[in-house]
């Protein structure tokens, strides 16, 4: 046949005639993308010596196909001459991994471990229950922990129909959190719909541009030609789309910032909480525990300001003794808790078991829980000595009787620039945080230099975690992709896609764990600030993972494309292109990077972690804890409660949302065929996340109050880089498109980077100085002006006193209050006692529990099924009798 040069209009599915059934790439001339139909393998070799195999199934002349081969035998067989590194050449001409026996061994070990877990779980869930009363009491405690209405409303669970976009059972900060999630869902949906509308109206090619797979050399030539021409023809739509998304995101984020601020202010103006009665005192000298600092400071403030002070809660240096103090306070609560006292005395001897079950039972005792620590609890005298040996931190919380008293005192402090106290000038400031967000143990050792030092060490831990993920998880996957045989249109199978998703999920989880621990380690005084630190660290760390993947993908694709002989639309070999920007913009590169970015985001980051989350954080811990308590009669009281206690909720979800937004806009750098799918996936995934968080807050996690908008504000600030990336992409895509500039090389990269930082800085400044101008004015008449601290403390168990462990210790052991201020444990609010003279006003009955009969057990479910069968049989008998 004749040699024909293919182009964008060529039919990629065309077949050669029966007399010459094989497409062969013509290498006998200097042209590119030229092909001829040939009759046999001999003619294949004449056209291209590297394609000696006439493949009747594919209808092409192809090269040998051997996995992990560096150099082939071009003798018409699928055999290798030289294998890649870490592979050995077998006698059959195939390449085999040098680590295959190690991999097999690891697989056997993991298989045995998996089998052990399966056998253990089956045995655990099929055991007879011999500790049912302890299980029921523990599950009732779990129910008591949950978010409930006020005492006036009967301490009931909030209904699942509660609209968390308008109501704030968990505080104003949680109200903003759900509104933030809702806006992100609308944002993702809007972007996807804009692209769908543009593709429908202008050109359906926008739906598939960049999504078509590579194939045979002939198909690749057609694909590159079609992709380049289509991309250039429709570049104006991509630029217009980026401009529209930039304006939508930028303006929308500022409007959202205004709305979030006004929502918070409306809630704050209409409600009185603990923060409205307190001033934070800073500059306190270091005083010993033998002195009555609280009373002395209270009297000094009252004398100086004329305002009524309820009491003072001093932040004491006690991190070294935190565990001892907590254990003592917990033991004190257990001795008084009527819920635990009502448990029936049971025989704690285990039932008779077969040898296998007995071995598993002993394994559980040895590894899953230790011996009771009640005997190690310090005595009253020991704890008193501990209190007397403590020293104050520079901070204390002065609680006033009313907000008016607090405002009068603050005005006097500001006029006099503080208050003299024991030779020190104390400064007083308003607080936006609530008492249950205070990290009391971090006072005294959390100076700015100390925090910066620990943060620096934390960055080192994050770096080591990133290296660990890169070497242990990502590198093997990258090597497998790099050594894959892409000749003749072969593509990695589904197992590679699954492996990549798991690598991404593992990387994100490693970063989640490390960043959470670093945020704890830094020593922030408030949990909201800790959440902000975690959000920023997590986003930066995961973006590093993304950059590692993009860099590796770029390098891998570059090697593969050059080896396969890919050219640009104009026939230039990729290996001959000098500048990064030109090579980055070639359609072959764009298509490969687009797919990898999409796969990284969806489902690996957008969906899989959130599908796993309720299983590993709610269902499995509850089911496992319940089964262990039910089968171990020695687990009683507080130990049983700990095994079934719910995992607390935090504001880490903001980090997930911001990361997903950042990953989403990265797709704008590439052909747009993935855009609508990706953003529909983002919106759909966050609908699931919203529903999950809604149910989790109202039915699973311990009660939580998020009173400030600190985390939400920083999440809004993190949208600035999102907008900056969109602007940077717009500048990049508009280059050399008739918009007044055409820049090549790294100078273009510098300009795009400058656009990113310019927007990020301007956006941040607008959030700081312009958005607050549109806030809601404070009403002239305070609707809650007559509400006092006592009124709030009667309905809120968390106060500046009941959350401070050392304050509770000193109330009992130093001041000898009767009753003393009791420490507030989640789910144990009923154990608090009233003593109005020291600011303790909360009292409540044990909340009504949910019904947990037969929940999550094979035995219970079988009993339920048996009961159901009996009822059905009875109904049928009654019906038969009536007939």
C-alpha positions, 0 to 999 in steps of 0.5 A, a space after each residue: 500500500 501507499 504511505 499515508 500521513 495521518 492527521 486530526 481528521 483521520 479515522 483512528 478505527 480504520 482497518 487495513 484491507 485483508 490483503 495487507 492487514 497490518 498498519 506499519 509506521 513508515 520509518 524509511 522517510 524523514 516524515 512523521 506520523 506516516 503509516 502503510 498497510 503491509 502483508 506480513 512480518 517481513 514487510 513490518 521489519 522493512 518499514 520499522 526494524 523495531 516492530 517485527 511482530 505482525 499482530 493479527 488481533 491488533 492489526 498492527 506491526 508491533 514491538 515485543 511486549 515484555 513487562 519491565 524490559 529495557 532492551 528487546 530481542 527483535 527476532 519476532 518473539 515477545 522476549 527480552 534481551 536486557 531487563 530493567 534494574 531490580 529485575 532478572 531475565 528468565 530462561 523464557 525471555 521474560 523479566 522477574 522481580 528480584 524481590 518476588 520471594 520477599 513480596 510473596 513472603 510479605 503477602 503470606 505474613 499479611 494473609 496470616 495476620 488477616 486470617 487471625 483477625 477474621 478468626 478473632 472477630 468471629 470468635 469475639 462476636 459469637 461469645 456468650 455475653 457474661 457482662 451485660 449490665 456493664 455493657 448497658 451502663 457503658 452504652 448509657 454513658 455513651 448516650 449521656 455524652 451526646 449533644 442534648 438540649 438544655 435542662 429546661 427542654 428535658 435534656 433530650 437529644 437534638 432531633 435529626 431534622 435540626 437545621 444546622 445551617 440556622 440553628 446552633 446547638 453546638 455553638 456559633 462556630 459549628 453553625 459557621 462550619 456547616 454553612 461553610 460546607 454548604 457553600 463549598 458544595 454549591 461552589 463545586 456544583 456551580 463550576 461543574 454546571 458552568 463547564 457543562 453549559 459551555 460544552 453544550 453550547 459551544 462544543 461537545 469536545 470540551 467534555 472529552 478533551 484530555 480524556 482519550 487514552 493513548 494507544 497504538 502509534 497511529 492512534 497517538 498521532 491522530 490523538 495528538 493532532 486532534 487534541 492540539 487543534 481542538 485545544 487551540 480552537 477552544 482555548 478562548 472558552 478555557 480562558 473565559 471559564 477561568 476568568 468566570 471561575 476566578 471572579 465567582 470564587 473571589 467575589 463569592 468568598 468575600 461575600 461568604 466572609 461577610 455573611 459568616 461574620 454577620 451570622 456569628 454576630 447575630 448569634 453572639 448578640 442574641 445569646 449570652 455565653 461564658 465568654 461574655 462574663 470573663 476577662 483574661 488577665 496576663 502578667 501575673 507573677 509566679 506565685 506558689 500554691 500555698 497562697 490564696 491567689 484566687 481570692 486575693 486577685 478577686 478582691 484586688 479586681 473588685 477594689 480597683 474596678 468596683 465591679 462584682 467578681 464571681 471568682 478567679 480561675 487561675 491557670 497553673 503550671 501543671 503539665 508534668 502532673 496532668 495525668 495524676 491530676 486527671 486520674 484523681 479527679 476521675 476517681 473522685 467522680 466515679 465514687 460519687 456517680 450514681 450511674 456507676 453506683 447503680 451497677 449490679 455486682 457481678 461475678 467477674 470470673 470468666 466463663 469456661 472456654 475452649 482452648 482457642 477461645 481461651 487463648 484469644 481471651 488471654 491475648 486480649 487481656 494481655 494486649 488490649 487493656 492493662 490492669 486497673 489503676 485505681 490502686 495507684 490513685 494519689 491520696 488527698 494528702 498527696 494531692 494537697 501537697 502537689 497543689 501547694 507545690 505548684 506555681 501560677 502561670 502568667 494568666 488567669 481568668 476573672 469572671 464577673 457577675 454580669 457583662 455590664 460589670 465586665 465592661 465597666 472593669 475593662 474600661 477602667 483597666 484600659 484607662 489606667 493601662 492595667 492594674 498594679 498587683 504585687 509589683 507587676 502590671 496586669 493587663 486584661 483583655 476580652 475573650 472570644 473563646 469558651 471554657 471548654 476550648 481552653 488547654 489548661 495544661 499548656 499554660 506556663 510553658 507555651 511562650 512564643 519562643 517555646 511554641 516556635 521551637 516546638 513548631 520547628 521540631 514539628 516541621 522536622 517530623 512532618 518532613 520525615 513523614 513525607 520522606 517515609 511516605 515517598 520512599 515506602 509507599 509512593 516510590 514502589 508505585 512510581 517505579 512500577 508505573 515507570 517500568 511498565 511497557 507502554 509499547 503498542 498502546 498498553 496501559 496500566 490496568 485497574 490494579 494500578 489505579 487502585 494502588 494509586 488511590 490507596 497510596 494517596 489515602 495512606 499519604 493523607 492519613 499519615 499527614 493527618 496523624 502527624 499534623 494532629 500530633 504536631 498541633 498538640 505538641 506546639 502547646 497552644 492555649 486554645 483548641 481553636 488555635 490548635 485546629 487552625 495550626 492543624 488545618 494549615 499544616 495538613 494542607 501544606 503537607 498534602 500539597 507537598 504530596 501532590 507536588 511530589 506526584 506531579 513532579 514524578 508524573 511529569 518526569 515519568 511521562 517525559 521519559 515514556 513519551 520520548 522513548 515511544 517517539 512522541 512528537 509535537 503537533 508540528 513534528 518536533 520530538 519531545 526530546 528536542 524541546 528545551 524549555 519546561 513551559 513548551 514541553 509542559 504545554 504539549 498535548 501529550 504531557 497535558 493529557 497525562 498530567 490531567 488524568 493523574 491530577 484527576 485520579 489523585 483528587 477523585 476518588 482517592 482524596 474526595 471520596 474514599 477517606 470519607 467512606 472509610 471514616 464512619 466505619 473506622 471512627 464510629 462503627 468499628 470502635 463501638 462494635 469492638 468495644 461493646 463485644 470486648 466488655 460483654 465477654 470480659 466480666 472483669 471490665 467494669 465501671 469507668 473502664 467499660 465506659 472508656 471502651 464504648 465512649 464516642 470519639 470527639 469531633 473537632 474542626 479538622 474537617 475545614 482542612 479536608 475542605 480546603 485541600 479538596 478545593 486546592 486539588 480541584 482548581 489544579 485541573 484548570 492547568 490541563 485540558 478540560 475534559 475532566 473538569 465537570 466530572 471532578 467538580 460534580 465528584 467534589 460536590 457529591 462527596 461533600 454532600 455525603 460529608 455534610 450528611 455524615 457530619 450532621 448525623 455524627 454531631 447529633 447522634 454520635 460524638 460527645 457534646 461539643 461547643 465551638 464558640 468562636 469563628 477563628 477556625 472559620 476565618 482562617 479557612 476563609 483565608 485559605 481560600 485566597 490561595 485557591 483564587 490565586 491558583 485560578 488567577 495563575 492558571 488564567 495568566 498561563 492559559 492566556 499566554 500567546 493567545 492574543 491578549 497582549 503578551 507572549 512569554 516563554 521559558 521560566 519567565 512565564 512561570 515567574 509571572 504566574 507565581 507573581 500573580 498567585 502571590 499578588 492575589 493571595 496577599 490582596 485577598 488576605 488584606 481584604 478579609 482583614 480590613 474590608 470584610 469587617 466593615 460590612 459586619 452587623 452593628 451591635 444593637 443599641 438595646 442588648 436583648 440579654 442585658 439582664 442575664 447574669 453569670 448565674 443564669 448562664 451557669 445554671 444551664 451550661 455545665 462547662 464554666 471557667 471553673 468546672 473545666 480547670 482541673 487545678 481550680 477544682 483540686 484547690 477548691 477541695 484540698 486548699 480552700 476546703 469548699 463544701 461542696 467543692 467545685 467539681 471537674 466536668 467530665 463529658 457525659 457526667 454533667 449530673 455529677 456536678 454540685 451547686 455551691 453558689 458562693 464559688 460560682 458553681 450553679 449547674 445541677 442536673 439529673 441523669 439524662 434519659 438514655 437511648 435503647 441499646 438492647 441487642 445492638 451490634 452483636 451476633 447473639 443479639 441480632 439472632 435473638 431479635 430475628 428469633 423474636 421477630 419469627 415468633 411474632 410473625 408465627 403468632 400473627 399467622 396463627 391468629 389470622 388462621 383462627 379468625 378465618 
